Amino acid sequence: MFVLVVLRDTLKIIPADFRKTREVAIKDAINAKYSNRVLHDVGLCMLVHDLVEIDEGFVQHSEGWIWIKVQFRMIVFRPFRDEVLVGRVRSAGDEGIDVSMGFFEDIRIPASEMPSGSTYSREEGVWVWRYEENELFMDLNEPIRFRVQEINFLDISPPRPKVGDADSVPVAHGPPFSLVCTIAEEGQLGAFARDLLTKPSEVRPLGKIALGTAKVAHMLESATTGVRAQLPGPQHQAVDQLKRPIVASTVQSKELESTLNVSSSSWSSALDKASQIVGDQGTKKLTDPKEMVGSELSFITDNLARLLESGHPMLNTVSRYYFSASGKHIRPLLVMLVAQATSIATKREGKTSMLVNSNIEQIDYSLMDKTVSQNIHSDGESQRVNQLMEDATRNGHGGRPYSPHIKDGLTILPTHRRLAEITELIHTSSLLHDDVIDHAETRRGLPAIQKRFGNKMAIFAGDFLLARASMALARLRDPEVIEIMASVLCDLVDGEFKQLRNLKDEDAPMARPDESAFSYYLEKTYLKTGSLIAKSCRSSAILNNTTDDIVEAAYIYGRNLGIAFQLIDDLLDFTVSSTTFGKPVGADLELGLATAPVLYAWQEYPQLGPLVARKFSNDGDVAQAWELVHASKGLERTKALAWRYASRAIEALAIFPDSSAKEALQNVTLSVLTRSK
């Protein structure tokens, strides 16, 4: 649907844009000139992707403009012939249906390309498909799936008049770029049938939707089912109370003892206790990725290897590198525990997507290892790779990949296992990219991946993990979960960009950090760490078909736990050895980052301000900042802030029904604050 096109142009940068960086000014100029513009025989330009080459500019002295020759890549909407797209019915008439995709509206499905048995109803103003004595109405604004047949370009620029021609020159009329499409063939094309099946008969005077229409639903069923209807649940007011803000700048270390009454159980012992809930074998340790805790988690490493099967030995080795080392692997465990804790919570009735149903006996979980679109087999290479992946995953999980795991009345569905694997793939992919960006030396006690295989291989491996996670995510066939987890990728990138600055406005120095400085730091912390934990917990509850209050509580729990986890991570960067931590300590200062301990120390020692402003770049800055952090109450106040977030996470768990899984989540949350790695 979208392609990258290389273009070259000479652009004008006006004086008002001189305050911008060169790259930003050039991209803004490209977007202003090309976005939403059709290039003949190319397509509809959407947005500049990147800059390939920038030549030296020259100044237009009369106006003060700068002209720059640029080669760039533009994202262009140009679907392929036979590609299947999704849009909404924009208008209808005797000649056919006009379709809109939101950003592109010149799409026509002519009457000759409507399904057999379709007629246009002048009374209703819509097309009607009659199937086995049933009537399927293609309403205006109805989602519709169609296949591209023709791609037409019309040159609407006026031709140059020739000598002797009349003054008026005929100009071509019509859209410069249009598609002619079809929904005539059998299969998954046409209007989405799900909503129509549930309408009462009196809604339509032209006929009833009988039970036989279930055949249409089976034929038209797809991954997309529309927006999940709101169902607040009995505790939605209590959930709203959990969203009250936490003020970080005034936290004091004396709050540490009074915030929560917590035993001093260690990180590993709490995880051991949690693992006994998740699986049948409670003796394994979560920190060993080769022997994941419990009967469910013990298969995840093998399942991940199956998801990453490429048929290329080197790619297999590089992409699986960090999975061979000892990591905390807390995210898959949390997905499993939330799955169990919400499996007995208040549920919605019926089916909300292909693999989400209150009656799990009606679900064919093998669909999560099958393609959503048959078009993925359009070429031999794609078919081979896809078949390789399907064969590998189909035989995973000890030969029972599609069987729910039930223990003590608590259930983990096959979709939860796959979500846990997707979460770990996304997390590990971010580590691969982070280690290249940060020039890391070690990770999980191993040489950092780029030290072992080089930057190019590390980046490719991270991209490959994201690609496989995206494929697995699509095959969960739940649009809300797909959107939520896809937004995590945006959050990770957004967090990296925010981390380029220590303050939101570095051009407005402050004597001491105020609440805005802490808010900026905590927002970055959520985007880089908390988002994946929070949104995977939310998705885990959604896959159980629970009501909105349970789903929101799962998100609030994960969000606050994720922020607490990263606060402790930032604290440990100042307090433990590299051997214990599994990665270099003091790295944040070396990278120029002002984390919570530094911000709190800055409140006590204003001389830290200039060091933060120049990102500890001068000789002696890192050592001086280290000493001031340890001389201040920064470490104690950071831990007290982590306590506040852990406390809020515990409050969110109160929304869940009582269970051993809920207790395990509480134990893991509390032990976050006592971990040493």
C-alpha positions as CSV (number, residue, x, y, z in Angstrom):
1,M,0.0,0.0,0.0
2,F,2.8,2.4,0.9
3,V,6.2,2.6,-1.0
4,L,9.3,4.6,-0.6
5,V,10.2,6.8,-3.6
6,V,13.5,8.6,-4.0
7,L,13.1,12.2,-5.2
8,R,15.4,15.1,-5.8
9,D,14.5,18.8,-5.6
10,T,15.8,22.2,-4.9
11,L,14.0,23.6,-1.9
12,K,13.6,27.1,-0.6
13,I,14.2,27.7,3.1
14,I,12.7,31.0,4.2
15,P,14.3,33.1,7.0
16,A,11.5,32.3,9.5
17,D,12.8,28.7,9.4
18,F,16.4,29.5,10.1
19,R,15.9,28.9,13.9
20,K,15.2,25.3,13.1
21,T,17.9,22.7,12.7
22,R,18.8,22.2,9.0
23,E,17.2,18.7,8.9
24,V,14.0,19.9,10.4
25,A,13.7,22.9,8.2
26,I,14.4,20.8,5.1
27,K,11.8,18.2,6.1
28,D,9.2,20.8,6.8
29,A,9.8,22.4,3.4
30,I,9.5,19.0,1.7
31,N,6.3,18.2,3.5
32,A,4.8,21.6,2.8
33,K,5.5,21.1,-0.9
34,Y,4.7,17.4,-1.4
35,S,2.4,16.1,1.3
36,N,-1.1,15.3,-0.1
37,R,0.1,15.9,-3.6
38,V,-0.2,13.4,-6.4
39,L,2.9,12.8,-8.6
40,H,2.0,11.5,-12.0
41,D,2.7,7.8,-12.4
42,V,4.1,7.8,-8.8
43,G,1.2,8.1,-6.3
44,L,0.0,10.2,-3.4
45,C,2.8,11.7,-1.4
46,M,2.2,11.3,2.3
47,L,5.3,12.3,4.4
48,V,9.1,12.6,4.0
49,H,10.8,9.4,5.3
50,D,14.4,10.5,5.5
51,L,17.0,12.7,3.8
52,V,19.5,10.8,1.6
53,E,21.8,13.6,0.5
54,I,22.0,17.4,1.2
55,D,24.1,19.6,-1.1
56,E,25.5,22.9,-0.1
57,G,22.9,25.7,-0.3
58,F,23.2,29.1,-1.8
59,V,21.6,32.4,-0.7
60,Q,19.0,34.4,-2.7
61,H,20.4,37.8,-1.7
62,S,17.3,39.8,-2.8
63,E,15.0,37.9,-0.5
64,G,17.3,36.3,2.0
65,W,16.1,32.8,1.1
66,I,18.5,29.8,1.1
67,W,18.1,27.3,-1.8
68,I,19.3,23.7,-1.1
69,K,19.5,20.7,-3.4
70,V,18.2,17.6,-1.6
71,Q,17.7,14.0,-2.4
72,F,15.1,12.4,-0.1
73,R,12.8,9.4,0.3
74,M,9.1,10.1,0.4
75,I,6.4,7.7,1.7
76,V,3.9,7.4,-1.1
77,F,0.5,5.8,-1.2
78,R,0.7,3.5,-4.3
79,P,-1.1,0.2,-3.8
80,F,-0.2,-2.8,-6.0
81,R,-2.6,-4.3,-8.4
82,D,-4.5,-7.2,-6.7
83,E,-3.7,-5.8,-3.3
84,V,-6.5,-6.0,-0.7
85,L,-7.4,-2.8,1.1
86,V,-9.9,-1.7,3.7
87,G,-12.0,1.5,3.6
88,R,-15.5,2.8,4.2
89,V,-18.4,3.3,1.8
90,R,-18.5,7.0,1.0
91,S,-21.4,7.1,-1.5
92,A,-23.5,4.8,-3.6
93,G,-25.4,5.0,-6.8
94,D,-26.6,3.0,-9.8
95,E,-23.0,3.0,-11.2
96,G,-21.4,1.5,-8.1
97,I,-19.9,2.5,-4.8
98,D,-17.3,5.2,-4.0
99,V,-15.0,4.3,-1.1
100,S,-12.9,6.4,1.2
101,M,-9.7,5.4,3.2
102,G,-9.8,8.6,5.2
103,F,-6.7,10.1,3.5
104,F,-7.7,9.0,-0.1
105,E,-11.1,9.0,-1.6
106,D,-10.8,8.4,-5.3
107,I,-11.8,4.8,-5.1
108,R,-14.6,3.3,-7.2
109,I,-16.2,-0.1,-7.2
110,P,-18.3,-0.2,-10.4
111,A,-21.6,-2.0,-10.5
112,S,-20.0,-4.7,-12.6
113,E,-17.6,-5.5,-9.8
114,M,-20.3,-6.0,-7.1
115,P,-21.0,-9.5,-5.8
116,S,-23.4,-11.7,-7.8
117,G,-26.9,-11.0,-6.6
118,S,-26.2,-7.4,-5.6
119,T,-28.6,-4.6,-6.6
120,Y,-28.9,-0.9,-5.8
121,S,-31.8,0.0,-3.6
122,R,-33.0,3.5,-4.6
123,E,-35.3,3.5,-1.5
124,E,-32.4,2.9,0.9
125,G,-29.7,4.6,-1.2
126,V,-27.4,1.6,-0.6
127,W,-26.3,-1.5,-2.4
128,V,-27.9,-4.8,-1.1
129,W,-26.4,-8.3,-1.5
130,R,-28.9,-11.0,-1.4
131,Y,-27.5,-14.3,-0.2
132,E,-29.6,-17.4,0.5
133,E,-32.8,-15.4,1.2
134,N,-30.8,-13.0,3.4
135,E,-30.0,-9.4,2.7
136,L,-26.7,-7.8,3.5
137,F,-26.9,-4.0,3.3
138,M,-23.7,-2.0,2.4
139,D,-24.5,1.1,4.4
140,L,-22.8,4.4,4.0
141,N,-19.7,4.6,6.2
142,E,-19.7,0.8,6.4
143,P,-16.3,-0.8,6.5
144,I,-15.6,-2.6,3.3
145,R,-12.7,-4.8,2.0
146,F,-11.8,-4.6,-1.7
147,R,-9.2,-5.7,-4.2
148,V,-7.4,-3.2,-6.5
149,Q,-8.0,-3.9,-10.2
150,E,-6.8,-0.7,-12.0
151,I,-4.5,2.1,-11.0
152,N,-5.2,5.2,-13.1
153,F,-3.3,8.4,-13.5
154,L,-4.6,11.5,-15.3
155,D,-2.4,14.3,-16.3
156,I,-4.5,17.4,-15.4
157,S,-1.8,20.0,-16.1
158,P,-2.8,22.2,-19.0
159,P,-0.8,21.5,-22.2
160,R,1.3,24.2,-23.7
161,P,-0.5,26.0,-26.5
162,K,1.1,25.7,-30.0
163,V,1.5,28.5,-32.5
164,G,-1.9,29.1,-34.1
165,D,-3.9,27.5,-31.3
166,A,-6.9,29.2,-29.8
167,D,-6.4,31.0,-26.5
168,S,-8.4,28.4,-24.6
169,V,-6.7,25.0,-24.2
170,P,-8.8,22.0,-23.1
171,V,-7.8,20.7,-19.7
172,A,-8.4,17.1,-18.6
173,H,-11.0,16.7,-15.9
174,G,-11.1,14.1,-13.1
175,P,-8.9,13.0,-10.2
176,P,-5.2,12.9,-11.0
177,F,-4.9,9.5,-9.3
178,S,-7.7,6.9,-8.8
179,L,-8.4,3.2,-8.2
180,V,-10.9,0.9,-9.7
181,C,-11.6,-2.0,-7.4
182,T,-13.7,-5.2,-7.0
183,I,-15.6,-7.0,-4.3
184,A,-17.1,-9.5,-6.8
185,E,-15.0,-12.6,-6.0
186,E,-15.9,-15.0,-3.2
187,G,-13.8,-15.0,0.0
188,Q,-13.2,-12.2,2.4
189,L,-14.0,-9.2,0.2
190,G,-17.0,-7.0,0.8
191,A,-18.7,-5.3,3.7
192,F,-17.9,-6.5,7.2
193,A,-20.8,-8.6,8.4
194,R,-20.4,-8.9,12.1
195,D,-22.4,-5.8,13.2
196,L,-25.2,-6.6,10.7
197,L,-25.7,-10.0,12.2
198,T,-26.6,-8.6,15.6
199,K,-29.1,-6.0,14.4
200,P,-32.8,-6.6,15.4
201,S,-35.0,-7.4,12.4
202,E,-37.0,-4.2,12.7
203,V,-34.0,-2.1,11.9
204,R,-34.4,-3.1,8.2
205,P,-37.8,-2.9,6.6
206,L,-36.5,-4.6,3.5
207,G,-35.9,-8.0,5.0
208,K,-34.7,-10.0,8.0
209,I,-31.1,-11.2,8.7
210,A,-31.8,-14.9,9.4
211,L,-29.6,-17.5,11.0
212,G,-28.3,-18.5,7.6
213,T,-26.4,-15.3,7.5
214,A,-23.9,-17.0,9.8
215,K,-22.5,-18.5,6.6
216,V,-21.8,-15.0,5.4
217,A,-20.1,-14.1,8.6
218,H,-17.9,-17.1,8.3
219,M,-17.0,-16.1,4.8
220,L,-16.3,-12.5,5.6
221,E,-14.7,-12.9,9.1
222,S,-11.4,-11.1,9.4
223,A,-9.0,-9.8,11.9
224,T,-10.7,-6.4,12.1
225,T,-14.0,-6.3,14.0
226,G,-14.4,-2.6,14.7
227,V,-14.3,-0.7,18.0
228,R,-15.0,-2.8,21.1
229,A,-18.1,-1.5,22.8
230,Q,-17.6,0.2,26.1
231,L,-18.6,-1.8,29.2
232,P,-17.5,0.1,32.3
233,G,-17.9,-2.7,34.9
234,P,-18.9,-2.5,38.5
235,Q,-15.7,-0.8,39.8
236,H,-15.1,1.9,37.2
237,Q,-15.4,4.7,39.8
238,A,-12.7,3.1,42.0
239,V,-10.5,2.8,38.9
240,D,-10.9,6.5,38.2
241,Q,-9.5,7.3,41.7
242,L,-6.3,5.4,40.8
243,K,-5.5,8.0,38.1
244,R,-4.8,10.8,40.5
245,P,-1.3,12.3,39.9
246,I,1.8,11.5,41.9
247,V,3.9,14.7,42.7
248,A,7.5,13.7,42.5
249,S,9.4,16.9,43.3
250,T,8.4,17.0,47.0
251,V,8.9,13.4,47.9
252,Q,11.1,13.0,51.0
253,S,13.2,10.0,52.1
254,K,11.3,9.7,55.5
255,E,8.3,8.5,53.5
256,L,10.1,5.3,52.7
257,E,9.2,3.5,55.9
258,S,5.6,4.7,56.2
259,T,4.5,4.3,52.6
260,L,4.0,0.5,52.7
261,N,4.4,-2.2,55.3
262,V,6.7,-4.5,53.3
263,S,8.8,-7.5,54.3
264,S,12.4,-7.6,53.2
265,S,11.8,-10.6,50.9
266,S,14.3,-10.6,48.0
267,W,13.6,-10.2,44.3
268,S,14.4,-13.9,43.5
269,S,12.3,-15.3,46.3
270,A,9.2,-13.3,45.3
271,L,9.6,-14.4,41.7
272,D,9.9,-18.0,42.9
273,K,6.6,-17.6,44.8
274,A,5.0,-16.0,41.8
275,S,6.3,-18.8,39.5
276,Q,4.7,-21.4,41.6
277,I,1.3,-19.8,40.8
278,V,2.0,-19.6,37.1
279,G,3.3,-23.1,36.5
280,D,3.5,-26.6,38.0
281,Q,7.2,-26.6,38.7
282,G,8.0,-23.9,41.3
283,T,11.6,-24.8,41.7
284,K,12.9,-23.1,38.6
285,K,14.3,-19.6,38.6
286,L,13.0,-16.8,36.4
287,T,16.5,-15.3,36.1
288,D,17.5,-18.4,34.0
289,P,16.1,-17.9,30.5
290,K,16.9,-21.6,29.6
291,E,14.7,-22.8,32.4
292,M,11.9,-20.4,32.7
293,V,9.8,-20.7,35.8
294,G,6.8,-23.0,35.8
295,S,5.3,-25.3,33.2
296,E,4.1,-22.4,31.1
297,L,7.1,-20.1,31.3
298,S,9.5,-23.0,30.8
299,F,8.4,-23.2,27.1
300,I,8.8,-19.5,26.3
301,T,12.5,-19.6,25.3
302,D,11.9,-22.5,22.9
303,N,8.8,-20.8,21.6
304,L,10.7,-17.6,21.0
305,A,13.3,-19.5,19.0
306,R,10.5,-21.0,16.9
307,L,9.1,-17.5,16.2
308,L,12.5,-16.4,15.1
309,E,13.2,-19.3,12.8
310,S,14.4,-17.7,9.5
311,G,16.2,-20.5,7.7
312,H,19.4,-18.3,7.8
313,P,21.9,-19.6,10.3
314,M,23.6,-16.3,11.0
315,L,20.3,-14.4,11.4
316,N,19.1,-17.2,13.8
317,T,22.3,-16.9,15.9
318,V,22.3,-13.1,16.1
319,S,18.6,-12.6,16.8
320,R,18.6,-15.2,19.6
321,Y,21.9,-14.0,21.2
322,Y,20.4,-12.2,24.2
323,F,17.9,-15.0,24.8
324,S,20.9,-17.3,25.6
325,A,21.9,-15.2,28.6
326,S,20.4,-14.8,32.1
327,G,17.9,-11.9,32.2
328,K,15.1,-10.9,34.5
329,H,12.4,-11.8,32.0
330,I,9.8,-10.2,34.3
331,R,7.5,-9.1,31.4
332,P,6.4,-12.5,30.3
333,L,5.7,-13.5,33.9
334,L,3.5,-10.4,34.4
335,V,1.5,-11.2,31.3
336,M,0.9,-14.7,32.6
337,L,0.0,-13.6,36.1
338,V,-2.4,-10.9,34.9
339,A,-3.9,-13.5,32.6
340,Q,-4.6,-15.7,35.5
341,A,-5.7,-13.0,37.8
342,T,-8.2,-11.6,35.3
343,S,-9.5,-15.0,34.1
344,I,-12.0,-15.1,37.0
345,A,-12.9,-11.4,36.7
346,T,-16.1,-9.9,35.4
347,K,-16.5,-10.8,31.7
348,R,-18.2,-9.4,28.6
349,E,-20.8,-11.7,27.0
350,G,-20.1,-13.4,23.7
351,K,-17.3,-12.9,21.2
352,T,-15.5,-9.6,20.6
353,S,-12.9,-10.8,18.1
354,M,-11.9,-14.0,16.4
355,L,-9.8,-15.2,19.3
356,V,-11.5,-13.5,22.2
357,N,-14.7,-15.1,23.4
358,S,-16.3,-15.7,26.8
359,N,-16.7,-19.3,25.8
360,I,-13.2,-20.4,25.1
361,E,-14.4,-23.8,23.8
362,Q,-15.7,-22.1,20.7
363,I,-12.3,-20.6,19.8
364,D,-9.9,-22.2,17.2
365,Y,-6.6,-21.1,18.7
366,S,-4.7,-22.6,15.8
367,L,-5.6,-19.4,13.9
368,M,-2.8,-17.6,15.7
369,D,-0.3,-19.6,13.7
370,K,-2.1,-19.0,10.4
371,T,-1.9,-16.0,8.0
372,V,-4.4,-13.3,8.2
373,S,-4.1,-12.6,4.4
374,Q,-3.7,-15.2,1.7
375,N,-1.9,-12.6,-0.3
376,I,1.2,-13.3,1.8
377,H,1.7,-16.3,-0.4
378,S,1.8,-14.2,-3.6
379,D,5.5,-15.0,-4.2
380,G,7.6,-18.0,-3.5
381,E,10.0,-16.5,-1.1
382,S,7.3,-15.1,1.2
383,Q,5.5,-18.4,1.0
384,R,8.6,-20.3,2.0
385,V,9.5,-18.1,5.0
386,N,5.9,-18.0,6.2
387,Q,5.6,-21.8,6.0
388,L,8.9,-22.1,7.9
389,M,7.5,-19.9,10.7
390,E,4.1,-21.7,10.7
391,D,5.7,-25.1,10.9
392,A,8.0,-24.1,13.7
393,T,5.3,-22.5,15.9
394,R,2.7,-25.2,15.3
395,N,4.9,-27.7,17.0
396,G,5.8,-25.5,19.9
397,H,4.9,-25.6,23.6
398,G,5.6,-29.2,24.2
399,G,3.2,-30.3,21.4
400,R,0.1,-28.5,22.9
401,P,0.4,-24.9,21.6
402,Y,-3.4,-24.4,21.4
403,S,-4.5,-25.8,24.8
404,P,-5.4,-23.5,27.7
405,H,-3.5,-24.0,30.9
406,I,-5.8,-24.2,33.9
407,K,-4.5,-24.4,37.5
408,D,-6.5,-23.8,40.7
409,G,-9.3,-22.5,38.6
410,L,-7.1,-19.9,36.9
411,T,-6.6,-19.9,33.2
412,I,-3.8,-19.0,30.8
413,L,-4.9,-19.0,27.2
414,P,-2.7,-19.8,24.2
415,T,-3.2,-16.2,23.1
416,H,-1.7,-15.1,26.5
417,R,1.4,-17.2,25.9
418,R,1.8,-15.7,22.5
419,L,1.4,-12.2,24.0
420,A,4.1,-13.0,26.5
421,E,6.4,-14.0,23.7
422,I,5.6,-10.8,21.7
423,T,6.3,-8.7,24.7
424,E,9.7,-10.3,25.2
425,L,10.5,-9.9,21.5
426,I,9.7,-6.2,21.7
427,H,11.7,-5.7,24.9
428,T,14.8,-7.5,23.6
429,S,14.6,-5.7,20.3
430,S,14.8,-2.4,22.2
431,L,17.8,-3.7,24.1
432,L,19.6,-4.4,20.8
433,H,19.0,-0.9,19.5
434,D,19.8,0.7,22.8
435,D,23.1,-1.0,23.1
436,V,24.1,0.3,19.7
437,I,23.0,3.8,20.5
438,D,24.6,3.8,23.9
439,H,27.9,2.0,22.8
440,A,27.3,-0.5,25.6
441,E,30.0,-2.9,26.5
442,T,28.0,-5.6,28.2
443,R,24.5,-6.9,28.6
444,R,23.3,-9.7,30.9
445,G,26.9,-10.6,31.6
446,L,27.7,-11.0,27.9
447,P,29.6,-8.7,25.6
448,A,27.0,-6.3,24.1
449,I,25.6,-7.6,20.8
450,Q,27.4,-5.0,18.6
451,K,30.7,-5.9,20.3
452,R,30.1,-9.5,19.2
453,F,28.6,-9.1,15.8
454,G,29.0,-5.4,14.8
455,N,26.5,-2.5,14.6
456,K,24.9,-3.5,11.3
457,M,24.1,-7.1,12.5
458,A,22.8,-5.8,15.8
459,I,20.4,-3.3,14.1
460,F,19.3,-5.9,11.6
461,A,18.6,-8.4,14.4
462,G,16.6,-5.8,16.4
463,D,14.5,-5.0,13.3
464,F,14.0,-8.7,12.7
465,L,12.7,-9.2,16.2
466,L,10.2,-6.4,15.7
467,A,9.1,-7.8,12.3
468,R,8.4,-11.2,13.8
469,A,6.7,-9.6,16.8
470,S,4.5,-7.7,14.4
471,M,3.5,-10.8,12.4
472,A,2.7,-12.7,15.6
473,L,0.7,-9.7,16.9
474,A,-1.4,-9.4,13.7
475,R,-2.3,-13.1,14.0
476,L,-3.8,-12.6,17.4
477,R,-6.6,-11.1,15.3
478,D,-7.8,-8.6,17.9
479,P,-7.7,-5.0,16.5
480,E,-7.6,-3.4,20.0
481,V,-4.6,-5.5,21.2
482,I,-2.9,-4.9,17.9
483,E,-3.3,-1.2,18.2
484,I,-2.3,-1.1,21.8
485,M,0.9,-3.1,21.4
486,A,1.8,-1.3,18.1
487,S,1.6,2.0,20.1
488,V,4.4,0.6,22.4
489,L,6.8,0.9,19.4
490,C,5.8,4.5,19.0
491,D,6.3,5.1,22.7
492,L,9.8,3.5,22.6
493,V,10.9,5.9,19.8
494,D,9.3,8.9,21.5
495,G,11.1,8.0,24.7
496,E,14.4,7.9,22.9
497,F,13.8,11.3,21.4
498,K,12.8,12.8,24.8
499,Q,16.0,11.3,26.3
500,L,18.0,13.5,24.0
501,R,17.1,16.3,26.4
502,N,17.3,16.3,30.2
503,L,14.7,19.1,30.4
504,K,11.8,19.9,28.2
505,D,13.2,23.4,27.6
506,E,17.0,23.3,27.9
507,D,17.1,26.9,26.7
508,A,15.4,28.1,29.9
509,P,17.8,27.1,32.7
510,M,16.4,26.8,36.2
511,A,18.2,27.1,39.5
512,R,16.7,23.9,40.9
513,P,14.5,21.3,39.2
514,D,10.8,21.9,39.7
515,E,7.8,19.6,39.1
516,S,8.0,20.2,35.4
517,A,11.5,18.7,35.3
518,F,10.4,15.6,37.2
519,S,7.3,15.3,35.0
520,Y,9.5,15.3,31.9
521,Y,11.8,12.7,33.3
522,L,8.9,10.5,34.4
523,E,7.1,10.8,31.1
524,K,10.3,9.6,29.4
525,T,10.6,6.8,31.9
526,Y,7.1,5.7,31.1
527,L,7.6,5.8,27.4
528,K,10.9,3.8,27.5
529,T,10.1,1.3,30.2
530,G,6.6,1.6,31.6
531,S,4.7,1.6,28.4
532,L,5.5,-2.0,27.4
533,I,4.7,-3.4,30.8
534,A,1.5,-1.3,31.1
535,K,0.1,-2.1,27.7
536,S,1.0,-5.8,27.8
537,C,-0.9,-6.0,31.1
538,R,-3.8,-4.2,29.5
539,S,-3.7,-6.5,26.5
540,S,-3.6,-9.6,28.7
541,A,-6.8,-8.5,30.4
542,I,-8.5,-7.7,27.0
543,L,-7.7,-11.3,25.7
544,N,-9.7,-12.5,28.7
545,N,-12.7,-10.5,27.4
546,T,-13.0,-8.7,30.8
547,T,-14.9,-5.5,31.5
548,D,-13.3,-2.0,31.1
549,D,-12.7,-1.6,34.9
550,I,-10.5,-4.7,35.0
551,V,-8.7,-3.8,31.8
552,E,-8.0,-0.3,33.1
553,A,-6.8,-1.6,36.4
554,A,-4.4,-3.9,34.7
555,Y,-3.0,-1.0,32.8
556,I,-2.7,1.2,35.9
557,Y,-0.9,-1.6,37.7
558,G,1.5,-2.2,34.8
559,R,2.2,1.6,34.4
560,N,3.0,2.2,38.0
561,L,5.0,-1.0,38.3
562,G,7.0,-0.2,35.2
563,I,7.9,3.3,36.5
564,A,8.9,1.9,39.9
565,F,11.0,-0.7,38.2
566,Q,12.9,2.0,36.2
567,L,13.3,4.2,39.2
568,I,15.1,1.4,41.0
569,D,17.1,0.7,37.8
570,D,18.3,4.4,37.9
571,L,19.1,4.1,41.6
572,L,21.1,0.9,41.1
573,D,23.2,2.7,38.5
574,F,24.7,4.5,41.5
575,T,24.8,1.7,44.1
576,V,25.8,-1.7,42.8
577,S,28.7,-3.2,40.9
578,S,28.8,-4.0,37.2
579,T,29.1,-7.7,38.0
580,T,25.9,-7.7,40.1
581,F,24.0,-5.4,37.7
582,G,24.9,-7.3,34.6
583,K,25.8,-4.1,32.7
584,P,28.1,-1.1,33.4
585,V,27.2,1.1,36.3
586,G,27.5,4.9,36.1
587,A,26.5,4.6,32.5
588,D,23.7,7.2,32.8
589,L,26.1,10.0,33.7
590,E,28.5,8.9,31.0
591,L,25.6,9.2,28.5
592,G,24.7,12.7,29.9
593,L,21.4,11.6,31.5
594,A,20.0,13.3,34.5
595,T,17.9,10.6,36.2
596,A,15.9,10.9,39.5
597,P,18.9,10.7,41.9
598,V,20.6,13.5,40.0
599,L,17.4,15.7,39.9
600,Y,16.9,15.2,43.7
601,A,20.6,16.0,44.4
602,W,20.3,19.1,42.2
603,Q,17.6,20.4,44.5
604,E,20.1,20.3,47.3
605,Y,23.2,21.3,45.3
606,P,22.5,24.0,42.7
607,Q,26.0,23.6,41.3
608,L,24.7,20.5,39.6
609,G,22.7,22.7,37.2
610,P,25.5,23.7,34.8
611,L,26.7,20.0,34.7
612,V,23.2,18.8,33.8
613,A,22.9,21.6,31.2
614,R,26.1,20.5,29.4
615,K,25.2,16.8,30.0
616,F,28.4,16.1,32.1
617,S,30.5,16.6,29.0
618,N,33.5,18.4,30.6
619,D,36.4,16.6,32.3
620,G,35.5,15.8,35.9
621,D,31.8,16.4,35.5
622,V,30.8,12.8,35.9
623,A,33.0,12.3,39.0
624,Q,31.6,15.5,40.6
625,A,28.0,14.6,39.9
626,W,28.6,11.1,41.3
627,E,30.0,12.6,44.5
628,L,27.1,15.1,44.9
629,V,24.5,12.4,44.4
630,H,26.0,10.3,47.1
631,A,26.3,13.3,49.4
632,S,22.7,14.2,49.0
633,K,19.4,12.4,49.8
634,G,18.9,11.7,46.1
635,L,19.1,8.0,46.4
636,E,16.8,7.7,49.4
637,R,14.2,10.1,47.8
638,T,14.4,8.1,44.5
639,K,13.6,4.9,46.4
640,A,10.7,6.7,48.3
641,L,9.3,7.8,44.9
642,A,9.6,4.2,43.7
643,W,7.6,3.2,46.8
644,R,4.8,5.6,45.8
645,Y,4.5,4.1,42.4
646,A,4.6,0.6,43.8
647,S,1.9,1.5,46.3
648,R,-0.3,2.8,43.5
649,A,0.3,-0.5,41.6
650,I,-0.8,-2.4,44.7
651,E,-4.0,-0.2,44.9
652,A,-4.8,-1.1,41.3
653,L,-4.6,-4.9,42.2
654,A,-7.5,-4.3,44.7
655,I,-9.8,-4.1,41.7
656,F,-9.0,-7.7,40.8
657,P,-10.8,-10.6,42.5
658,D,-8.8,-12.4,45.2
659,S,-6.7,-15.2,43.9
660,S,-3.2,-16.7,44.3
661,A,-2.2,-15.0,41.0
662,K,-3.2,-11.6,42.5
663,E,-1.1,-12.4,45.6
664,A,1.8,-13.3,43.4
665,L,1.5,-9.9,41.5
666,Q,1.6,-8.1,44.9
667,N,4.7,-10.0,46.0
668,V,6.5,-9.2,42.7
669,T,5.6,-5.6,43.0
670,L,6.9,-5.2,46.5
671,S,10.1,-7.0,45.8
672,V,10.9,-4.6,42.9
673,L,12.1,-2.2,45.6
674,T,14.6,-4.7,47.1
675,R,16.2,-6.0,43.9
676,S,19.9,-5.6,43.3
677,K,19.9,-6.4,39.5
